[in-house]
Amino acid sequence: MNENRVYSVSELNGFVKELFDATPMFSQLSVRGELSNYKIYPSGHHYFTLKDSESSIRCVMFKSSAVRLRFHPENGMSVTVSGRLSVYPRDGAYQFYCSAIMPEGTGDLQLAFEQLKKKLSDEGLFDASHKKPLPHYPDRIAIITSSAGAAVHDMIRILGRRWPMSKVILLPVRVQGVEAPPEIVGAIRYANRHALADLIITGRGGGSIEDLWAFNDERVARAIYESEIPVISAVGHEPDVTISDYVADARASTPSNAAEIAVPDRSEEMDMLSGFSIRSSQAMDKRLKNLRTELDNYRSRRVLRDASAPIDDRRQELDYLRDKLGSAMERALAEKRRAQVRLAASLDAMSPLRVLTRGYSIASDEHGKLVWSVKTLKSGAPLRLRLSDGSADCRVESIEEDQ
C-alpha cells in the first residue's frame, strides 16, 4: 500500500476486506454468544446480532446455509456460531458470515424436537380427542416404510402369522435423508386418497436421532394428523420417541409391536370362539333341561288328563259364590228391616199425635195456620182444635194474656 497515494473509500474498504479474507484465522471461527434482533428476510437470508455482556457483532447467514438449520433460532438463545469474519465493502463494517449455528447445552436436533413438539402440542395435534380407534379386524393394512429394511419383513411375517386374513399393501418410501419426509407424506396422502387400507403402519427400525429424523418432520406429523385412516407409528426401539409417535392414533414401541397391535392373534381368537361355543352349548343344554322339566309339569296337570275338570271346578266355585251371595243378601235385608223398625219407633215417639193422647190439643186459624200466641187472636175469630181422636170447630169468646 503506497503511503503517498490517495485512496477512495471503496478502495480502502476493499483492501481491508482482502486483509480479512487473507487471514487464515478469520476463515474458520467459532464464536459463543447470545442471539439478538434475529430476522429472516423474504430472500431466505438470516440477519442477527451476536452479543455478550460487553460487546456485539453483526452476523448474516445466507439461505444456502440457513436451509440446513434443524431448529428455529430465537432471541435470547445462547449459541455457538461457526463461519468466517469479513468486511462488507459497501459500508465498511466487518461482520460474521455464519455457516452453522449450534445451541448451547443441547444438540440442535434435540432443540428442534422440543420446539416442534411444543408447537404441535399447543395446536392440539396430540390431543386424545383426535385419536381414531383402530379397526379390530382390518381387511387391508398399508405399510409405509423402506422395502429394504428388516422392519418391513418382520411386520409382514408377524401379520401373516397372527391374522393371515388381512391383505398387506406395501408403499415403499425412503425413511432417512432429506427425500424421506416428502415421500412419507405422499404415501400417506395416496393411501387416503384412494382408500387403499383400513389401517396404516408407518415407521422404521432403530437408529440414531439423525437416522430417525424423518419422523420428527412437521410435514410428516401433519400428514398423519390429517389422515382419515387410523395410523400406527412404529419408529425405532422402545426408548425412541418421535413426533410421529405423539400425533399418531397409536404408538408402537417397535415395528414388530406395531404388527401385534394392528391385528388380533388368530389362535387367541379361535380359543375365544371355542370358549363361546362351549358356553353356548352349555347354556343351550341348560335351557333344554328347564324346558323339559316345564313340559313334564304341564303333562302332570289335571287339565291335560280331564278337559272338563276346569269347567267342573268353575261350576263348583260358582255354586259356592252363589250361596255366599244369597246369605249375604239375607243378612243385609234383615239388618235393613231392623233399622226400619228402629226408625219407625223413633218417628212415632216424636209424632205430635202421640202428645195429643196425653190431653193436649193443637189450635189453628181459619187458614190452617197454627196458633201459638194469643196475640195473633181476635175476639170472635174461628178456631179449629185438633184432638187425639178428631177435630172441633170453635170461636174465640174472650182473650186473656198472661202477665
Secondary structure, DSSP 4 states (H G I P E B T S, - for coil): --TTPPPPHHHHHHHHHHHHHH-HHHHSEEEEEEEEEEEE-TTS-EEEEEE-SS-EEEEEE-HHHHTT-SS---TT-EEEEEEEEEEETTTTEEEEEEEEEEETTS-HHHHHHHHHHHHHHHTTTT-GGGPPPPPSS-SEEEEEE-SSSHHHHHHHHHHHHH-TTSEEEEEE---SSTTHHHHHHHHHHHHHHTT--SEEEEEE----TTTTGGGG-HHHHHHHHH-SS-EEEEESSTT---HHHHHSSEEESSHHHHHHHHS--HHHHHHHHHHHHHHHHHHHHHHHHHHHHHHHHHHTSHHHH-TTHHHHHHHHHHHHHHHHHHHHHHHHHHHHHHHHHHHHHHHHHH-HHHHHTTT--EEE-TTSPBP--GGG--TT-EEEEEETTEEEEEE--------
